[in-house]
Amino acid sequence: MLIRPATVADIAGIMSLERQSATAGHWTEEQYHHAFHREAVRRFVLVAEDSPSVVSGVGTSPAAGSHILGFLVARHLAPEWELENIVVAPPARRKSIGTCLLDALLAAARETNSNAVFLEVRESNAAARTLYEKAGFQQSDRRKSYYTNPPEDAVLYRRILP
């Protein structure tokens, strides 16, 4: 498995994977494209893939035949980062892919001298909450009836960085 920065060429794979997860944040293709614009809020988009990437003259691009196993989207709101979306393909779950993606986000946050990473998650998403707690995130608040379809509270987590 390889964790690498996502490119615009990954959007179709990211969207396909996101649609397989009922608990994921569902973005439009335009929102994903906007995540790669330099003028936009600073976003950090990573993919985990099951085959090595090919390095082009400008950076890393998807390898022919590669398969996206997971992805992460976060935004930098100095001095903090917000984890906006993280998804792992159902057959690839429980193989540390989510942990590797989170570790990469935490490393990026430290490199920017940020003081924390925060996120929100559906109260019923026990698997994600377990992942976050194992990664050192602590519950910080709750938003009543934040989610719709079905209505549900959001649990807020924060990880203070050393």
Buried (B, 14 or more C-beta within 10 A) or exposed (E): BBBBBBBEEBBEBBBEBBEEBEEBEEBEEEBBEBBBEEEEEEBBBBBBBBEEBEEEEEEBBBBEEBBBBBBBBBBBEEEBBBBBBBBBBEEBBEBBBBEBBBEBBBEBBBEBEBEBBBBBBBBEBEEBBEBBEEBBBEEBEEEEEBBEEEEBBBBBBBBEBE
